[in-house]
Amino acid sequence: MRPLIPLLLVLALLAGCSTNPVTGEQDLVLMSESQEIALGRQSHPQILEQYGRYDDPALQAYVNEVGERLAEQTHRPDLVYRFTVVDSDQVNAFALPGGYIYVTRGILAYFNSEAELAGVLAHELGHVAARHSVRQYTNATLTGIAGSLIAAEAGSRAAADLVNVLGTALVRGYSRRYELEADRLGAQYLARAGYEPRTMLEVLGILKDQEAFARQLAEEQGREYRGYSGLMATHPSNDRRLQELVAQADQYRRAEPRPANREGYLEAIDGLVFGPGRDQGVLRNNRFYHAGLDIGLTLPEGWRLENRPDRLLAIAGKQEAVLQVTARDLGKRMGPEAFMRRELGLDDLRGGRALRGGSWEGFTALANADTPFGRRTARFAVLVHGKKAYVFAGATRAGEGPGRFDAAFVRTINSFHELDAAERELAEPRRIVIHEVAPGERFEQLAGETAFADHAVDRLRLLNGAYPDGQPRAGERVKLVR
């Protein structure tokens, strides 16, 4: 193989140098600051379209106030930062290039002080200050260029594959390093703003508790644990190194520290929507209500229910059967059987029959289709209501057809109805309420006052920073969900 000096020359010509705002050293980057800001500005509307801005001006203002206080302490105080609470029940926070920072209402539910909120905002500010997104982009781009050139030199597809693997590992390694750097910077910004820098460790503890509980649920339900999909996805697990980095922030402490402000934070999130919002529909035990669509369903009792943004799932036992419900806009007026054939591509319908109830009409039949369990005979139904088609698909792990689960599939399909006045009240989402603990009250008692359908005590402890076995103190204010 010939020397790779030409490759290095090409990379040097392609890349530009910029002063790192944090270290003051020259970085090899492929994006100017103006391009970075423009990218964030361009992406911001897309984020709002995907998640939606949470409709609580007071809470938005509170988060922005805390964020701005921290932003003044960063290595890039001249950036115009925008802090937004997005309407998602995911436990997550993230940043776009150029100073756009987002927290979900889902993660706000699990914080128990202003300092913890400040901790996650400071972490994201660390990513922005150090231009991690720009550096990550540069790493990925240069690795791709290098892989192409090395492969050309080697004249081998195998060499290209090897370089791609090494390049991916390199970029992922940088990502872990960036997380540690964001924690170090975040702790520094916390201290400069007057907060306790070790709050960064408390925030990480909250996320680790979330992961532990998710793993426990996966084991109980007989499914594979796929890992935490939010902040923990790339977060380092080397606690000792993290503690050392956070401890370095002690030198930036203020003479007069700022209080953690637990009470002020709880007041700010009192009434926060918890779980799926009104536009996603609400599960109450085995009943599903959607106020916006004005529909309701009764799902099989005892099945695990998942209300995802794009579908409703009911899962029997350890994934022995699954029923999926989705809603699709009608682009053209057609009956439910025609929709099933034309839009779903099902042309081998068997045992079909018409359904009708109230202002909707439907059709159900068996048909062969690809399912989570492979190619199966599955139960399908299409119900046309207003300008939407509701598609039901039920399949089982064993056997050639729905078998013993078919009756449950059909009952759920037949339960489709318009909401009555009482159900419209039930269709309103659950919310955080603040409760003062009476002497002798324990989470086991308080669990009976919440809307949790399962693992109520564990979920209450997670919500109040007491997982896995803590108990509230008399006079303490805790979060319930109703």
C-alpha positions as CSV (number, residue, x, y, z in Angstrom):
1,M,0.0,0.0,0.0
2,R,1.3,3.5,-0.8
3,P,1.8,6.0,2.0
4,L,-1.3,7.9,3.2
5,I,0.3,11.3,3.1
6,P,-2.0,12.4,0.2
7,L,-4.9,11.4,2.3
8,L,-3.8,13.6,5.2
9,L,-3.2,16.5,2.8
10,V,-6.7,16.1,1.4
11,L,-8.2,16.1,4.9
12,A,-6.3,19.2,5.9
13,L,-7.5,21.1,2.9
14,L,-11.1,20.0,3.4
15,A,-11.1,20.9,7.1
16,G,-11.1,24.3,8.7
17,C,-9.6,25.4,12.0
18,S,-11.6,27.2,14.7
19,T,-10.8,28.3,18.3
20,N,-12.5,26.0,20.8
21,P,-14.6,28.2,23.1
22,V,-13.8,26.1,26.1
23,T,-10.1,25.2,25.7
24,G,-9.0,28.1,23.6
25,E,-7.1,25.7,21.4
26,Q,-7.5,25.2,17.6
27,D,-10.1,22.6,16.6
28,L,-10.4,21.0,13.2
29,V,-14.1,21.6,12.3
30,L,-16.1,21.7,9.1
31,M,-18.8,24.2,10.2
32,S,-18.5,27.9,11.0
33,E,-20.3,29.4,14.0
34,S,-22.7,31.2,11.7
35,Q,-23.5,27.9,9.9
36,E,-24.0,26.3,13.4
37,I,-26.5,28.9,14.4
38,A,-28.3,28.7,11.0
39,L,-28.6,24.9,11.4
40,G,-30.2,25.3,14.8
41,R,-32.6,28.0,13.5
42,Q,-33.6,25.7,10.6
43,S,-34.1,22.7,12.8
44,H,-36.0,24.4,15.6
45,P,-39.4,24.5,13.8
46,Q,-39.0,20.8,12.9
47,I,-38.6,19.9,16.6
48,L,-41.7,21.9,17.6
49,E,-43.6,20.2,14.8
50,Q,-42.5,16.8,16.0
51,Y,-43.1,17.2,19.7
52,G,-45.1,20.4,20.2
53,R,-44.5,23.2,22.7
54,Y,-46.0,22.4,26.1
55,D,-48.9,24.7,26.7
56,D,-47.9,26.3,30.0
57,P,-46.5,29.8,29.6
58,A,-45.6,30.1,33.3
59,L,-43.6,26.9,33.3
60,Q,-41.9,27.9,30.0
61,A,-40.9,31.2,31.6
62,Y,-39.6,29.5,34.7
63,V,-37.4,27.0,32.7
64,N,-36.2,29.9,30.6
65,E,-35.3,31.9,33.7
66,V,-33.2,29.1,35.1
67,G,-31.6,28.4,31.7
68,E,-30.6,32.1,31.2
69,R,-29.1,32.2,34.6
70,L,-26.8,29.3,33.7
71,A,-26.1,30.6,30.1
72,E,-24.5,33.7,31.5
73,Q,-21.8,31.5,33.1
74,T,-21.0,29.5,30.0
75,H,-18.0,29.8,27.7
76,R,-20.3,31.2,25.0
77,P,-22.4,33.8,26.8
78,D,-22.8,35.9,23.6
79,L,-25.1,33.2,22.0
80,V,-28.8,33.8,22.1
81,Y,-30.1,30.7,23.9
82,R,-33.7,29.4,23.6
83,F,-35.0,27.0,26.3
84,T,-38.2,25.1,25.4
85,V,-40.3,22.6,27.3
86,V,-41.7,20.2,24.6
87,D,-44.9,18.2,25.0
88,S,-43.6,14.7,25.3
89,D,-43.8,12.2,28.1
90,Q,-40.4,10.8,27.2
91,V,-37.7,11.3,29.9
92,N,-35.2,13.3,27.9
93,A,-33.4,16.6,27.2
94,F,-31.3,17.5,24.2
95,A,-29.7,20.5,22.4
96,L,-29.4,21.6,18.8
97,P,-26.4,23.5,17.5
98,G,-26.4,27.3,18.1
99,G,-28.1,27.4,21.5
100,Y,-31.5,25.6,21.1
101,I,-32.1,23.5,24.3
102,Y,-35.1,21.3,25.0
103,V,-36.5,19.5,28.0
104,T,-39.5,17.2,27.9
105,R,-42.3,17.5,30.3
106,G,-41.6,13.9,31.0
107,I,-38.2,14.5,32.5
108,L,-39.5,17.5,34.5
109,A,-42.0,15.2,36.3
110,Y,-39.0,13.3,37.9
111,F,-37.0,16.3,39.1
112,N,-37.6,17.4,42.7
113,S,-35.8,20.7,42.8
114,E,-34.8,23.7,40.7
115,A,-31.2,22.6,41.2
116,E,-31.9,19.3,39.4
117,L,-33.6,21.2,36.6
118,A,-30.5,23.4,36.4
119,G,-28.3,20.3,36.3
120,V,-29.8,18.9,33.1
121,L,-29.9,22.4,31.5
122,A,-26.2,22.9,32.5
123,H,-25.3,19.6,30.9
124,E,-26.9,20.6,27.6
125,L,-25.3,24.0,27.8
126,G,-22.0,22.1,28.1
127,H,-22.7,20.4,24.8
128,V,-23.4,23.7,23.1
129,A,-20.5,25.6,24.7
130,A,-18.0,22.9,23.5
131,R,-19.6,22.7,20.1
132,H,-20.0,19.0,20.4
133,S,-22.6,18.7,17.6
134,V,-20.1,20.5,15.3
135,R,-17.2,18.4,16.4
136,Q,-19.2,15.2,16.1
137,Y,-20.3,16.1,12.6
138,T,-16.7,16.8,11.7
139,N,-15.5,13.5,13.1
140,A,-18.1,11.6,11.2
141,T,-17.5,13.4,8.0
142,L,-13.7,13.1,8.1
143,T,-14.0,9.4,9.0
144,G,-16.2,8.8,6.0
145,I,-13.8,10.6,3.7
146,A,-10.8,8.7,5.2
147,G,-12.7,5.4,4.7
148,S,-13.4,6.1,1.1
149,L,-9.8,7.0,0.3
150,I,-8.2,4.1,2.2
151,A,-10.6,1.7,0.5
152,A,-9.5,3.1,-2.9
153,E,-5.8,2.7,-1.9
154,A,-6.5,-0.9,-0.8
155,G,-8.8,-1.7,-3.7
156,S,-10.9,-3.9,-1.4
157,R,-14.5,-3.8,-0.2
158,A,-13.3,-5.6,2.9
159,A,-11.0,-2.8,3.7
160,A,-13.9,-0.3,3.3
161,D,-16.0,-2.4,5.7
162,L,-13.1,-2.5,8.2
163,V,-12.6,1.3,8.1
164,N,-16.4,1.9,8.5
165,V,-16.4,-0.3,11.6
166,L,-13.4,1.5,13.0
167,G,-14.8,4.9,12.1
168,T,-18.1,4.1,13.9
169,A,-16.2,3.0,17.0
170,L,-14.2,6.2,16.9
171,V,-17.2,8.5,16.6
172,R,-19.0,6.6,19.4
173,G,-15.9,6.9,21.6
174,Y,-15.9,10.6,21.1
175,S,-19.6,10.7,22.0
176,R,-18.8,9.2,25.4
177,R,-16.0,11.6,25.9
178,Y,-18.3,14.5,25.0
179,E,-20.8,13.4,27.6
180,L,-18.1,13.5,30.3
181,E,-17.0,16.9,29.1
182,A,-20.6,18.2,29.2
183,D,-20.9,16.9,32.8
184,R,-17.7,18.7,33.8
185,L,-18.7,21.9,32.1
186,G,-22.3,21.6,33.5
187,A,-21.0,21.2,37.1
188,Q,-18.8,24.3,36.5
189,Y,-21.8,26.3,35.3
190,L,-23.9,25.1,38.2
191,A,-21.2,26.3,40.7
192,R,-20.8,29.7,38.9
193,A,-24.5,30.2,39.1
194,G,-24.6,29.4,42.8
195,Y,-26.0,25.8,42.6
196,E,-24.5,22.8,44.2
197,P,-22.3,21.2,41.4
198,R,-22.8,17.7,42.7
199,T,-26.4,18.1,41.6
200,M,-25.0,16.7,38.3
201,L,-24.6,13.4,40.1
202,E,-28.2,13.5,41.4
203,V,-29.5,14.0,37.9
204,L,-27.5,11.0,36.7
205,G,-28.9,9.0,39.6
206,I,-32.5,9.8,38.5
207,L,-31.7,8.5,35.0
208,K,-30.1,5.4,36.3
209,D,-33.1,4.7,38.5
210,Q,-35.3,5.0,35.4
211,E,-33.1,2.5,33.6
212,A,-33.2,0.0,36.5
213,F,-37.0,0.2,36.7
214,A,-37.3,-0.3,32.9
215,R,-35.0,-3.3,33.1
216,Q,-37.1,-4.8,35.9
217,L,-40.3,-4.3,33.8
218,A,-38.8,-6.0,30.8
219,E,-37.8,-9.0,32.9
220,E,-41.3,-9.4,34.3
221,Q,-42.9,-9.1,30.9
222,G,-40.6,-11.6,29.3
223,R,-39.2,-9.2,26.7
224,E,-35.6,-8.2,25.9
225,Y,-34.4,-5.1,27.6
226,R,-33.2,-2.8,24.7
227,G,-31.6,-0.1,26.9
228,Y,-32.6,3.3,27.9
229,S,-33.4,5.5,24.8
230,G,-33.0,8.9,26.3
231,L,-30.0,10.6,28.1
232,M,-28.6,7.3,29.3
233,A,-28.1,6.0,25.8
234,T,-24.5,7.4,25.6
235,H,-24.0,8.5,29.1
236,P,-20.8,7.2,30.8
237,S,-21.0,4.6,33.5
238,N,-17.6,5.4,35.0
239,D,-18.8,7.0,38.2
240,R,-15.4,7.5,39.7
241,R,-14.1,9.6,36.7
242,L,-17.4,11.5,36.7
243,Q,-17.1,12.3,40.4
244,E,-13.6,13.6,39.9
245,L,-14.7,15.9,37.1
246,V,-17.6,17.2,39.1
247,A,-15.4,17.8,42.1
248,Q,-13.2,20.1,40.0
249,A,-16.1,22.6,40.0
250,D,-15.7,23.3,43.7
251,Q,-13.2,26.0,42.8
252,Y,-16.0,28.0,41.1
253,R,-18.4,28.0,44.1
254,R,-19.9,31.3,45.1
255,A,-19.5,32.6,48.6
256,E,-23.3,32.8,48.9
257,P,-24.8,29.6,47.3
258,R,-28.2,29.5,45.8
259,P,-30.7,27.2,47.5
260,A,-31.9,24.0,45.7
261,N,-35.4,25.5,45.8
262,R,-37.4,22.3,46.1
263,E,-40.6,24.2,47.1
264,G,-40.4,26.6,44.2
265,Y,-39.9,23.8,41.7
266,L,-42.8,21.8,43.0
267,E,-45.1,24.8,42.7
268,A,-43.9,25.3,39.1
269,I,-44.8,21.7,38.0
270,D,-48.0,21.4,40.1
271,G,-50.6,20.4,37.5
272,L,-48.0,19.2,34.9
273,V,-49.5,16.7,32.5
274,F,-48.1,13.2,33.2
275,G,-48.0,10.5,30.7
276,P,-49.8,10.7,27.3
277,G,-51.3,14.1,26.6
278,R,-54.8,14.9,25.5
279,D,-53.9,14.6,21.8
280,Q,-52.5,11.1,22.3
281,G,-55.4,9.7,24.3
282,V,-55.6,8.4,27.8
283,L,-55.5,4.9,29.3
284,R,-57.5,4.3,32.4
285,N,-57.1,0.6,33.5
286,N,-58.1,-1.2,30.3
287,R,-60.2,1.6,28.9
288,F,-58.8,4.0,26.2
289,Y,-60.3,7.5,25.7
290,H,-59.4,10.0,23.1
291,A,-61.1,13.4,23.5
292,G,-59.8,14.9,20.3
293,L,-61.0,12.0,18.2
294,D,-64.1,11.5,20.4
295,I,-63.7,7.7,20.6
296,G,-63.3,5.1,23.2
297,L,-62.2,1.4,23.4
298,T,-62.2,-1.4,26.0
299,L,-59.0,-3.4,25.7
300,P,-58.5,-7.0,27.0
301,E,-58.3,-7.0,30.8
302,G,-55.0,-8.1,32.2
303,W,-53.0,-7.4,29.0
304,R,-50.0,-5.0,29.0
305,L,-51.1,-1.7,27.3
306,E,-48.7,0.7,25.6
307,N,-50.0,4.0,24.3
308,R,-47.3,5.1,21.8
309,P,-47.4,8.3,19.8
310,D,-48.3,6.5,16.6
311,R,-50.2,3.4,17.8
312,L,-52.0,1.7,20.7
313,L,-50.8,-1.8,21.7
314,A,-52.3,-4.5,23.8
315,I,-50.0,-7.4,24.6
316,A,-51.0,-10.7,26.2
317,G,-48.8,-12.4,28.8
318,K,-45.2,-12.7,27.7
319,Q,-45.9,-11.5,24.2
320,E,-48.1,-14.5,23.3
321,A,-50.4,-12.2,21.3
322,V,-50.5,-8.5,20.3
323,L,-53.3,-6.3,19.1
324,Q,-52.4,-3.0,17.4
325,V,-54.6,-0.1,16.7
326,T,-53.7,2.8,14.4
327,A,-55.5,5.7,12.9
328,R,-55.1,6.8,9.3
329,D,-56.5,9.9,7.5
330,L,-58.8,9.1,4.7
331,G,-57.5,10.6,1.5
332,K,-60.5,9.3,-0.5
333,R,-63.9,8.3,0.5
334,M,-64.3,4.5,0.5
335,G,-65.9,1.8,2.5
336,P,-63.9,-0.2,5.1
337,E,-63.7,-3.3,3.1
338,A,-62.3,-1.3,0.1
339,F,-59.8,0.4,2.4
340,M,-58.7,-3.0,3.7
341,R,-58.1,-4.2,0.2
342,R,-56.6,-1.1,-1.4
343,E,-54.8,0.7,1.4
344,L,-53.7,-2.3,3.5
345,G,-53.0,-4.5,0.4
346,L,-55.0,-7.4,1.9
347,D,-56.6,-9.4,-1.0
348,D,-57.1,-12.8,0.6
349,L,-59.8,-11.9,3.0
350,R,-61.6,-14.8,4.7
351,G,-64.7,-14.9,6.9
352,G,-65.4,-11.2,6.3
353,R,-68.3,-9.5,7.8
354,A,-69.6,-5.9,8.1
355,L,-69.7,-4.0,11.4
356,R,-71.7,-1.0,12.4
357,G,-72.2,1.2,15.4
358,G,-73.4,4.8,15.9
359,S,-71.9,6.9,13.2
360,W,-69.2,4.5,12.1
361,E,-69.1,1.5,9.8
362,G,-66.6,-1.3,9.7
363,F,-65.4,-4.5,8.2
364,T,-63.4,-7.4,9.8
365,A,-61.8,-10.5,8.3
366,L,-58.9,-12.9,8.6
367,A,-55.9,-12.4,6.2
368,N,-52.3,-13.5,5.9
369,A,-49.8,-10.8,6.8
370,D,-46.4,-10.1,8.2
371,T,-46.6,-9.8,12.0
372,P,-44.2,-9.4,14.9
373,F,-44.2,-13.2,15.0
374,G,-43.5,-13.7,11.3
375,R,-46.0,-14.6,8.6
376,R,-49.3,-15.4,10.2
377,T,-53.1,-15.4,9.6
378,A,-54.2,-12.4,11.6
379,R,-57.4,-10.7,12.5
380,F,-58.0,-7.4,10.8
381,A,-60.6,-4.8,11.1
382,V,-61.1,-1.3,9.6
383,L,-63.6,1.1,11.2
384,V,-64.4,4.3,9.3
385,H,-65.4,7.2,11.6
386,G,-65.5,10.8,10.3
387,K,-62.4,11.4,8.2
388,K,-60.3,8.6,9.7
389,A,-59.9,4.9,9.3
390,Y,-59.1,3.0,12.5
391,V,-57.1,-0.1,11.7
392,F,-57.0,-3.1,14.1
393,A,-54.5,-5.9,13.6
394,G,-54.3,-8.9,16.0
395,A,-51.8,-11.8,15.8
396,T,-50.5,-14.6,18.0
397,R,-47.1,-16.2,18.5
398,A,-48.3,-19.8,18.1
399,G,-50.5,-21.4,15.5
400,E,-51.7,-20.5,12.0
401,G,-54.4,-18.0,13.1
402,P,-55.7,-15.9,16.0
403,G,-56.9,-19.0,17.9
404,R,-57.9,-18.6,21.5
405,F,-57.1,-14.9,21.4
406,D,-59.5,-14.1,18.5
407,A,-62.5,-13.6,20.9
408,A,-60.5,-10.9,22.7
409,F,-59.5,-9.2,19.5
410,V,-63.2,-9.1,18.3
411,R,-64.5,-7.8,21.7
412,T,-62.0,-4.9,21.5
413,I,-63.0,-4.1,17.9
414,N,-66.7,-4.2,18.8
415,S,-66.1,-1.9,21.9
416,F,-65.3,1.0,19.6
417,H,-67.7,3.9,20.4
418,E,-68.1,7.6,20.6
419,L,-67.5,9.1,24.1
420,D,-70.3,10.1,26.4
421,A,-70.2,13.1,28.7
422,A,-68.7,11.1,31.6
423,E,-66.1,9.6,29.4
424,R,-65.0,13.0,28.0
425,E,-64.0,13.9,31.6
426,L,-62.0,10.6,31.9
427,A,-60.3,11.5,28.6
428,E,-58.5,14.4,30.2
429,P,-54.8,13.5,30.9
430,R,-53.4,12.7,34.3
431,R,-51.6,15.5,36.1
432,I,-49.0,15.9,38.8
433,V,-50.6,17.1,42.1
434,I,-48.6,18.1,45.2
435,H,-49.5,16.5,48.5
436,E,-48.3,17.2,52.0
437,V,-47.4,14.0,53.8
438,A,-49.4,13.4,57.0
439,P,-47.7,11.7,60.0
440,G,-47.5,8.0,59.4
441,E,-48.2,8.1,55.7
442,R,-46.1,5.8,53.5
443,F,-45.9,5.3,49.8
444,E,-47.9,2.1,50.1
445,Q,-50.8,4.2,51.3
446,L,-50.3,7.1,48.9
447,A,-50.2,4.6,46.0
448,G,-53.9,4.1,46.4
449,E,-54.5,7.7,45.6
450,T,-52.7,7.7,42.3
451,A,-53.8,6.8,38.8
452,F,-51.0,4.2,38.3
453,A,-52.4,0.9,37.1
454,D,-49.4,-1.2,38.1
455,H,-46.2,-1.0,40.2
456,A,-47.8,2.1,41.8
457,V,-45.4,2.2,44.8
458,D,-42.3,1.8,42.6
459,R,-43.6,4.5,40.3
460,L,-44.3,6.9,43.2
461,R,-40.8,6.4,44.5
462,L,-39.3,7.1,41.1
463,L,-41.4,10.2,40.9
464,N,-40.2,11.5,44.2
465,G,-36.5,10.5,44.2
466,A,-37.0,7.7,46.7
467,Y,-36.4,4.6,44.5
468,P,-36.0,1.8,45.3
469,D,-37.1,1.6,48.9
470,G,-37.4,5.2,50.4
471,Q,-40.3,6.5,52.3
472,P,-41.7,10.1,52.7
473,R,-41.3,12.2,55.8
474,A,-44.2,13.8,57.7
475,G,-44.7,17.4,56.4
476,E,-42.8,16.7,53.2
477,R,-44.5,17.7,50.0
478,V,-44.5,14.9,47.4
479,K,-45.9,14.4,43.9
480,L,-48.9,12.2,43.2
481,V,-50.5,11.5,39.9
482,R,-54.3,11.9,39.4
